[in-house]
Structures are given as structure tokens and as C-alpha cells.
Amino acid sequence: MQLTNLFVLASVTLGAIAQYDDRLYNEAAYGGAFDYTNAEEVAVAYGAPGQEEEILAPNQCKVLKAGVGGQVHSVKVLKHGYCQLFLDNNCNPTYLRGTYRWHHGNPRQPVTGEATQSHTIRCRPGSPH
């Protein structure tokens, strides 16, 4: 009797798991949702009070979200390297308005002038040329 109850319980559990499976896991896995190769925080951009955005992917142009983009107050570079702010949405060198380097002990730096209106950021390892 106990063996029968155990078998029924196992069948019900497996049935519940199979019913929950919505078969979207492949789409998520192959859509890049689980791509952790660049999921390391390299910088933080600060905007309006209480608004901040983590920069996770080095060497990529990142469009800053509303509340940060267009009103950047400071940048904190967390890894050895530097970040650059751009006025456009494509990190075009023509619209470069500020370069912020990693500094030991004082990583958060104020953003001034036209750079406060930036909409994109790109962070890179090494030194700017």
C-alpha cells in the first residue's frame, strides 16, 4: 500500500512539472538571456535623484535609460579602464563629451558641462588614446 501511494505521489509530482513546462526555455537560452560572458558591472551612471544605471557590458555602446540619459550627474568607473559619454544614441566619436577614468579610492566622478546631456556611455579596459 505504501509503495502504491509513493508511486501515485511521484506521478502527480512529475505531471505537475510537465504541465508547468511552457517550452519557452529554449527561446530564452538561445535568445541571449542567459549569456553571462559580459555580465560584470564595470561602471554606474547617476542621473536625477535616485536614478542610476549599472553598465554591465564592456566595449558596448549603452543607451542610458530615462532619468539618467540627458541628465548625467556623475559616473563611477568600477574596473581598471575608462568610460566615455556621448550626446547621440550610437557612441559616435563626433559626439564624445567626456572621458572618466578609474581612480583608486575615488571612483565616483562629477560630470559637468555638455557631458551632463549625454544619452550613451561606452566603457573600455585600458587607457584612452
N, CA and C of each residue as an Amber inpcrd file, in Angstrom:
protein
   387
   0.8270000  -1.1930000   0.0000000   0.0000000   0.0000000   0.0000000
   0.8700000   1.2550000   0.0000000   1.9240000   1.2590000   0.8210000
   2.7820000   2.4350000   0.8690000   3.5080000   2.6370000  -0.4520000
   3.9100000   1.5530000  -1.0770000   4.5870000   1.6460000  -2.3640000
   3.6460000   2.2310000  -3.4160000   2.3860000   1.8510000  -3.3800000
   1.3990000   2.3930000  -4.3150000   1.2200000   3.8880000  -4.0790000
   1.1250000   4.2930000  -2.8190000   0.9810000   5.7210000  -2.5020000
   2.1970000   6.5190000  -2.9720000   3.3760000   5.9580000  -2.7950000
   4.5970000   6.6220000  -3.2400000   4.6030000   6.7770000  -4.7590000
   4.1710000   5.7220000  -5.4550000   4.1100000   5.7700000  -6.9130000
   3.1150000   6.8380000  -7.3790000   1.9630000   6.9160000  -6.7420000
   0.9490000   7.9180000  -7.0940000   1.4870000   9.3220000  -6.8330000
   2.1410000   9.5270000  -5.7160000   2.7000000  10.8350000  -5.3790000
   3.7600000  11.2560000  -6.3930000   4.6240000  10.3210000  -6.7710000
   5.6600000  10.6230000  -7.7650000   5.0320000  10.9610000  -9.1090000
   4.0050000  10.2450000  -9.5050000   3.3300000  10.5090000 -10.7780000
   2.6710000  11.8810000 -10.7830000   2.0280000  12.2380000  -9.6910000
   1.3810000  13.5510000  -9.5880000   2.4200000  14.6610000  -9.6600000
   3.5310000  14.4850000  -8.9730000   4.5980000  15.4900000  -8.9830000
   5.1640000  15.6670000 -10.3840000   5.4790000  14.5870000 -11.0500000
   6.0090000  14.6720000 -12.4140000   4.9880000  15.2770000 -13.3720000
   3.7310000  14.9600000 -13.1750000   2.6770000  15.5450000 -14.0090000
   2.5890000  17.0470000 -13.8260000   2.7320000  17.5090000 -12.5960000
   2.6910000  18.9500000 -12.3220000   3.8790000  19.6540000 -12.9590000
   5.0440000  19.0380000 -12.8990000   6.2360000  19.6320000 -13.5150000
   6.0730000  19.6840000 -15.0240000   5.5840000  18.6100000 -15.6200000
   5.3950000  18.5750000 -17.0730000   4.3600000  19.6050000 -17.5110000
   3.3130000  19.8000000 -16.7110000   2.2910000  20.7800000 -17.0530000
   2.8470000  22.1940000 -16.9550000   3.7520000  22.4540000 -16.0150000
   4.3370000  23.7900000 -15.8370000   5.2740000  24.1510000 -16.9840000
   5.8910000  23.1610000 -17.5960000   6.8480000  23.4030000 -18.6750000
   6.1360000  24.0910000 -19.8350000   6.4560000  25.3630000 -20.0690000
   5.8130000  26.1160000 -21.1490000   6.6340000  26.1000000 -22.4310000
   7.7380000  25.3690000 -22.4240000   8.6110000  25.1820000 -23.5830000
   9.2160000  26.4910000 -24.0880000   9.3500000  27.4910000 -23.2440000
   9.9850000  28.7480000 -23.6310000  11.4500000  28.7850000 -23.2170000
  11.9120000  27.7540000 -22.5350000  13.2890000  27.7780000 -22.0520000
  14.2940000  27.8230000 -23.1920000  14.0350000  27.1550000 -24.3040000
  14.9740000  27.1930000 -25.4260000  15.0750000  28.5940000 -26.0040000
  13.9490000  29.2720000 -26.1370000  13.9510000  30.6350000 -26.6710000
  14.7720000  31.5570000 -25.7790000  14.6100000  31.4240000 -24.4870000
  15.3640000  32.2790000 -23.5710000  16.8490000  31.9600000 -23.6190000
  17.1870000  30.6810000 -23.6340000  18.5970000  30.3030000 -23.6300000
  19.2970000  30.7350000 -24.9050000  18.6440000  30.5870000 -26.0300000
  19.2940000  30.9270000 -27.2850000  19.0740000  32.3720000 -27.6830000
  18.2150000  33.0780000 -26.9760000  17.9970000  34.4900000 -27.2610000
  18.9860000  35.3800000 -26.5380000  19.9490000  34.8110000 -25.8400000
  20.9630000  35.5900000 -25.1480000  20.5990000  35.9340000 -23.7200000
  19.4400000  35.4850000 -23.2570000  19.0090000  35.8300000 -21.9050000
  19.9350000  35.2430000 -20.8490000  20.6050000  34.1580000 -21.1580000
  21.4920000  33.5320000 -20.1950000  22.9490000  33.6630000 -20.5960000
  23.2670000  34.6480000 -21.3770000  24.6400000  34.8730000 -21.8140000
  25.3340000  35.7230000 -20.7570000  26.1130000  35.0910000 -19.9000000
  26.7700000  35.7900000 -18.7990000  28.2030000  36.1820000 -19.1200000
  28.6130000  36.1100000 -20.3670000  30.0070000  36.3710000 -20.6950000
  30.4180000  37.7950000 -20.3550000  29.5050000  38.7600000 -20.4470000
  29.8410000  40.1510000 -20.1500000  29.0070000  40.7050000 -18.9970000
  28.4550000  39.8540000 -18.1530000  27.5640000  40.3040000 -17.0970000
  28.3360000  40.7220000 -15.8490000  29.3410000  41.5310000 -16.0310000
  30.1510000  42.0260000 -14.9290000  30.0090000  43.5440000 -14.8840000
  29.6220000  44.0630000 -13.7400000  29.4210000  45.5040000 -13.6120000
  30.7500000  46.2310000 -13.7680000  30.8230000  47.1440000 -14.7280000
  32.0560000  47.8860000 -14.9680000  31.9330000  49.3510000 -14.5750000
  30.7020000  49.8760000 -14.4840000  30.5070000  51.2800000 -14.1200000
  29.0580000  51.5050000 -13.6980000  28.8240000  52.6670000 -13.0850000
  27.4760000  53.1090000 -12.7420000  27.3570000  54.5650000 -13.1580000
  26.2750000  54.8920000 -13.8620000  25.9960000  56.2850000 -14.2380000
  24.8450000  56.7740000 -13.3640000  24.9910000  57.9730000 -12.8110000
  23.9880000  58.5480000 -11.9150000  23.3330000  59.7450000 -12.5850000
  22.0000000  59.8290000 -12.4820000  21.2580000  60.9210000 -13.0920000
  20.4430000  61.6800000 -12.0730000  19.1520000  61.8230000 -12.3540000
  18.2330000  62.5200000 -11.4560000  18.2800000  61.8490000 -10.0810000
  17.8680000  62.5610000  -9.0300000  17.9170000  61.9760000  -7.6850000
  17.2670000  60.5880000  -7.6300000  18.0260000  59.6270000  -7.1320000
  17.5320000  58.2630000  -7.0060000  17.6120000  57.4450000  -8.2840000
  18.1180000  58.0240000  -9.3510000  18.2110000  57.3170000 -10.6310000
  19.6620000  56.9360000 -10.9120000  19.8830000  55.6800000 -11.1810000
  21.2200000  55.2110000 -11.5400000  21.0770000  54.0400000 -12.4950000
  22.1410000  53.7780000 -13.2420000  22.1220000  52.6700000 -14.1880000
  23.4590000  51.9610000 -14.1720000  23.4170000  50.6430000 -13.9720000
  24.6290000  49.8320000 -13.9960000  25.0300000  49.5750000 -15.4460000
  26.3090000  49.6610000 -15.7070000  26.8420000  49.3520000 -17.0240000
  27.5120000  47.9870000 -16.8980000  26.9480000  46.9810000 -17.5540000
  27.4160000  45.6090000 -17.3900000  28.3270000  45.1320000 -18.5060000
  28.1620000  45.6290000 -19.6920000  28.9030000  45.0880000 -20.8340000
  30.0080000  46.0360000 -21.2820000  31.2640000  45.6480000 -21.0740000
  32.3460000  46.4960000 -21.5700000  32.4050000  46.4600000 -23.0950000
  32.9410000  47.5120000 -23.6680000  33.1350000  47.6310000 -25.1180000
  31.8440000  47.7020000 -25.9160000  30.7230000  47.9930000 -25.2740000
  29.4650000  48.1370000 -25.9970000  28.8760000  49.5080000 -25.7290000
  28.2390000  50.0630000 -26.7410000  27.5600000  51.3480000 -26.5980000
  26.2400000  51.0990000 -25.8780000  26.0380000  51.7500000 -24.7470000
  24.8420000  51.5470000 -23.9220000  24.0100000  52.8200000 -23.9120000
  22.7700000  52.7350000 -24.3660000  21.8530000  53.8700000 -24.2950000
  21.3590000  53.9520000 -22.8540000  21.5120000  55.1160000 -22.2460000
  21.1240000  55.2990000 -20.8490000  19.6130000  55.4510000 -20.7360000
  19.0390000  54.8570000 -19.7060000  17.5940000  54.8940000 -19.5060000
  17.1370000  56.2920000 -19.0980000  15.8350000  56.5220000 -19.2210000
  15.2420000  57.7940000 -18.8000000  15.5240000  58.0060000 -17.3180000
  15.8130000  59.2190000 -16.9500000  16.1730000  59.5400000 -15.5740000
  17.6730000  59.6280000 -15.3880000  18.4130000  58.9920000 -16.2910000
  19.8750000  59.0750000 -16.2840000  20.3260000  59.7500000 -17.5740000
  19.9000000  59.2070000 -18.7180000  20.2450000  59.8010000 -20.0030000
  19.7010000  61.2150000 -20.1210000  20.5380000  62.1370000 -20.5500000
  20.1320000  63.5320000 -20.6860000  20.3200000  64.3460000 -19.4250000
  20.6260000  63.6850000 -18.3170000  20.8450000  64.3890000 -17.0500000
  21.8320000  63.6220000 -16.1680000  22.9860000  63.3350000 -16.7420000
  24.0220000  62.5760000 -16.0340000  24.7460000  63.5020000 -15.0580000
  24.7620000  63.1460000 -13.7820000  25.4140000  63.9580000 -12.7500000
  26.8010000  63.4440000 -12.3900000  26.9730000  62.1130000 -12.4170000
  28.2780000  61.5470000 -12.0770000  28.4060000  60.1440000 -12.6560000
  29.6550000  59.6950000 -12.7290000  29.9810000  58.3650000 -13.2480000
  30.9550000  57.7130000 -12.2770000  30.7010000  56.4440000 -11.9630000
  31.6180000  55.6820000 -11.1220000  32.1660000  54.5340000 -11.9620000
  33.4590000  54.5670000 -12.2420000  34.1210000  53.5090000 -13.0040000
  34.6370000  52.4870000 -11.9960000  34.1580000  51.2500000 -12.0970000
  34.4550000  50.2280000 -11.0910000  35.6320000  49.3320000 -11.4340000
  36.0120000  49.2880000 -12.6680000  37.1050000  48.4210000 -13.1100000
  38.1990000  49.2760000 -13.7220000  39.4210000  48.7410000 -13.7390000
  40.5160000  49.4540000 -14.3930000  40.1160000  49.7170000 -15.8340000
  40.1600000  50.9460000 -16.2390000  39.7680000  51.3370000 -17.5840000
  39.1490000  52.7170000 -17.5570000  38.2620000  52.9660000 -18.4920000
  37.6330000  54.2810000 -18.5900000  36.2660000  54.1610000 -19.2510000
  35.4380000  55.1950000 -19.0500000  34.1310000  55.2800000 -19.6850000
  34.0300000  56.6200000 -20.3940000  33.2970000  56.6290000 -21.5030000
  33.1030000  57.8520000 -22.2650000  31.6140000  58.1030000 -22.4510000
  31.2220000  59.3800000 -22.3390000  29.8330000  59.7900000 -22.5240000
  29.6690000  60.4650000 -23.8830000  28.5490000  60.1580000 -24.5490000
  28.2590000  60.6800000 -25.8780000  26.8650000  61.3070000 -25.8990000
  26.6960000  62.3440000 -26.7160000  25.4070000  63.0170000 -26.8220000
  24.4030000  62.2430000 -27.6740000  24.8810000  61.4560000 -28.6400000
  23.9740000  60.7500000 -29.5470000  23.5820000  59.3850000 -28.9780000
  22.8780000  58.5900000 -29.7660000  22.4490000  57.2590000 -29.3240000
  23.3040000  56.1350000 -29.8950000  24.4500000  56.4750000 -30.5240000
  25.2790000  55.4610000 -31.1750000  26.7460000  55.5120000 -30.7750000
  27.1070000  56.3030000 -29.7860000  28.5050000  56.4580000 -29.3540000
  29.4050000  56.9070000 -30.5050000  28.9000000  57.8080000 -31.3160000
  29.6680000  58.3770000 -32.4220000  30.7620000  59.2710000 -31.8500000
  32.0360000  59.0660000 -32.2250000  33.1410000  59.8660000 -31.6800000
  32.9600000  61.3740000 -31.8490000  32.2040000  61.7900000 -32.8510000
  31.9350000  63.2170000 -33.0650000  31.1960000  63.8160000 -31.8720000
  30.3900000  62.9990000 -31.1950000  29.5670000  63.4790000 -30.0820000
  30.1350000  63.1260000 -28.7070000  31.3970000  62.7390000 -28.6550000
  32.0660000  62.4500000 -27.3830000  32.1420000  63.7300000 -26.5560000
  31.6870000  63.6750000 -25.2950000  31.6860000  64.8660000 -24.4440000
  32.3910000  64.6760000 -23.1150000  32.8460000  63.4820000 -22.7930000
  33.5550000  63.3060000 -21.5330000  34.1710000  61.9330000 -21.3950000
  35.3700000  61.8910000 -20.8160000  36.0630000  60.6390000 -20.5430000
  36.3520000  60.5680000 -19.0510000  36.0040000  59.4470000 -18.4400000
  36.1350000  59.2760000 -16.9940000  36.9320000  58.0080000 -16.7370000
  38.0520000  58.1560000 -16.0420000  38.9650000  57.0420000 -15.7810000
  38.7120000  56.4440000 -14.3990000  39.1220000  55.1820000 -14.2540000
  39.0710000  54.5370000 -12.9490000  40.1470000  55.1580000 -12.0740000
  39.7670000  55.5270000 -10.8440000  40.7130000  56.0730000  -9.8690000
  40.5780000  55.2800000  -8.5810000  41.6880000  54.7720000  -8.0860000
  41.6840000  54.0230000  -6.8340000  41.2620000  54.9420000  -5.6880000
  40.2750000  54.5190000  -4.9250000  39.8480000  55.2660000  -3.7540000
  38.8370000  56.3680000  -4.0200000  38.6840000  56.8180000  -5.2510000
  37.7140000  57.8660000  -5.5690000  37.0590000  57.5500000  -6.9140000
  36.2770000  56.4720000  -6.9600000  35.7610000  56.0560000  -8.2530000
  34.6310000  56.9280000  -8.8180000  33.8510000  57.6090000  -7.9610000
  32.7230000  58.4060000  -8.4700000  33.1970000  59.8100000  -8.8110000
  32.9380000  60.2110000 -10.0580000  33.4200000  61.4960000 -10.5500000
  32.2560000  62.3480000 -11.0420000  32.2770000  63.6430000 -10.7550000
  31.2010000  64.5170000 -11.2290000  31.2720000  64.7010000 -12.7430000
  30.1200000  64.8400000 -13.3580000  30.0170000  65.1250000 -14.7870000
  29.5860000  66.5790000 -14.9170000  30.2850000  67.3350000 -15.7470000
  29.9860000  68.7630000 -15.9000000  29.8570000  69.1270000 -17.3770000
  29.3690000  70.3230000 -17.6150000  29.2690000  70.8500000 -18.9760000
  28.2860000  70.0820000 -19.8350000  28.6020000  70.0510000 -21.1300000
  27.7250000  69.3910000 -22.0930000  27.5770000  67.9000000 -21.8390000
  28.5490000  67.2930000 -21.1830000  28.5040000  65.8490000 -20.9180000
  27.2890000  65.4580000 -20.0790000  26.7470000  66.3830000 -19.2950000
  25.5650000  66.0740000 -18.4820000  24.3550000  65.7350000 -19.3520000
  24.3710000  66.1480000 -20.6040000  23.2540000  65.9020000 -21.5220000
  23.4230000  64.6010000 -22.3130000  24.4140000  63.8120000 -21.9750000
  24.7250000  62.5810000 -22.7150000  23.6010000  61.5580000 -22.6270000
  23.4870000  60.7830000 -23.7100000  22.4720000  59.7330000 -23.7860000
  23.0670000  58.3380000 -23.8950000  24.3860000  58.2430000 -24.1530000
  25.0200000  56.9300000 -24.2580000  26.3560000  56.9170000 -23.5320000
  26.7820000  55.7080000 -23.1720000  28.0590000  55.5160000 -22.4940000
  28.7260000  54.2590000 -23.0510000  30.0480000  54.3050000 -23.1350000
  30.8310000  53.1280000 -23.5270000  32.0100000  53.0410000 -22.5670000
  32.2020000  51.8740000 -21.9770000  33.3140000  51.6470000 -21.0540000
  34.2690000  50.6350000 -21.6680000  35.5610000  50.8940000 -21.4820000
  36.5930000  50.0320000 -22.0660000  37.7260000  49.8140000 -21.0700000
  38.4010000  48.6810000 -21.1830000  39.5960000  48.4670000 -20.3610000
  40.7600000  49.2660000 -20.9280000  41.7910000  49.4670000 -20.1270000
  42.9820000  50.1720000 -20.5960000  42.8700000  51.6720000 -20.4440000
  43.6320000  52.3930000 -21.2630000  43.6680000  53.8550000 -21.2240000
  43.1450000  54.4180000 -22.5340000  42.4830000  55.5840000 -22.4770000
  42.0260000  56.2080000 -23.7260000  43.2240000  56.6940000 -24.5310000
  43.1160000  56.6630000 -25.8140000  44.2190000  57.0930000 -26.6860000
  44.2100000  58.5810000 -26.8790000
